[in-house]
Amino acid sequence: MEKTNTRTAWERMMLIRDKTRPTIRDYLPLIFEDFYELHGDRGVGDDGAILGGIGRLCGRPVTIIAEVKGRDIEENKASNFAMPHPEGYRKALRLARQAEKFHRPVICFIDTPGAFCGIEAEERGQGEAIAKNIAEFMSLRTPVISIVLGEGGSGGALALGVCDNLAMLENALYSVISPRGAASILWKDAAREQEACEVLHITAEDMVEFGVAEAIILESDTDAVNDLDKISENMKEYLVKIVAEKSEKDIDLLLKERYTKFRKIGVFSETY
């Protein structure tokens, strides 16, 4: 990455929550060809918060799984404000298993403030659905690439974050808990969300430094924001390169590297 992003974490949060921010539905036709959407978890129903299907990336068949944000109240209602229900995660896992069967790489797009935490979601096994995704994606015998488009919050994001290579758009954020949630727990004051956003170290640069992410995808060559064409161009270029690279690897070696990637996150040493 050549350009230096001087925005604070809070400034990035405001940017990725802006209504003009492109969503996965904007990116899809610019990155993939022949996308065909698939629906349902074959158990409860379909979840509008997670979009999934099959498409082509420069001619290569791939499976696409993405969290959906809306731009207005109707789109947000249809996608449950990008907060997936358990059936959304089960749909994602169904499509990932299908991709494994047909040797298609899986490309995940993360963009959620967190999984839906309503009573009905808990009754249908929200925690179990997220945990199962994390466990099974770890051993999925096909390449898995994830990109954080905007918000990558809590278990809602982690369920699609187990991958061989994690990239983040330069203004994206990725965290085990939302800043508002962290402020509510640490200080019993959700109004300190901005302060929490800064101290959590959740920017793309932080994630690369911590070894959580491998790459930062630039959104523009300048300080312009929400440049759909440029972001799409940069994402496509990155995906074509990394999907080809991971697809050429022996699958057992790929799984070993995936396991090692997550085992080393958070490793530290103490000095006395």
Residue, then its C-alpha position, 0 to 999 in steps of 0.5 A: m500500500e503506497k497511500t497513507n490514510t490519515r483518518t482516525a478510526w472514528e472518522r472511518m466509522m462515520l465514513i463506512r456508515d454513510k448512506t452513500r457508501p457502496t454495498i456488495r450489490d454495487y460491487l457484484p456486477l463490476i467484479f463478477e460475471d454471470f452471478y446467479e443468486l442462491h437462497g435458503d438454508r434448507g431448514v428455516g428459510d432465507d436471510g436477506a442479510i446474507l447474499g450468496g451465489i455462484g459467479r465467475l471471476c475473469g472466467r473462473p467459477v467462484t462461490i460468493i457469500a456476502e453480508v448485505k447493507g442497505r442504503d435506505i429504510e426499505e433496503n435495510k429492513a429487507s437485509n435486517f440492517a446487515m445483521p444476519h440470523p442463524e439461517g443466514y450463517r447456515k445458508a453461507l455454510r451450505l454454499a461453502r460446502q457446495a463450493e468444496k464439492f465442486h472445487r470452487p474458491v469461496i469469496c466472502f465479503i464482510d460488512t456487518p455491525g454484528a449478528f442479530c441478537g434478538i430472542e428469535a435468533e437465539e432460539r434458532g441457535q445463533g451462537e451455534a450457527i456462528a461457531k459451526n461456521i468458524a469450525e467448518f470453514m477452518s477445514l473447508r477443502t477449497p480456497v477461502i478469501s475474505i474482504v472486509l468492506g466496511e464494518g466487521g463487527s463481532g461474531g457476525a463478521l468472524a463467522l465469515g472471517v476464517c479464510d486463507n487470506l483476509a483483506m480490508l478496504e483501507n477505511a474498513l474496521y474489524s473488531v471482536i466487538s463493536p465500539r458501542g458494545a465495548a463502551s457499554i461493557l468497559w465503562k457502562d456508557a455507550a456514549r463513549e463509543q468514539e473513545a472506544c473506537e480509537v482505543l480498540h485498534i481496529t483499523a486496517e493498518d492495525m489488523v495487518e500489524f497484528g497479523v489478522a489481515e494480510a492486505i489493505i485494498l486502496e479505495s482511491d489514489t487520492d483522498a476521495v471517498n466512496d469511489l465505486d469504480k476505483i474500489s471495484e477495480n482494486m478489489k478485482e485486481y486483488l482477487v484475481k491474483i490471490v485466488a489464482e495463487k491459492s488455487e495453485k497450492d496443494i490443498d493439504l498445505l493450504l489447510k495447514e497454512r490456514y490453521t497456522k494463520f489463526r493459531k499465531i494470532g494473539v501470540f505474545s511473550e512475557t519478559y520479567 
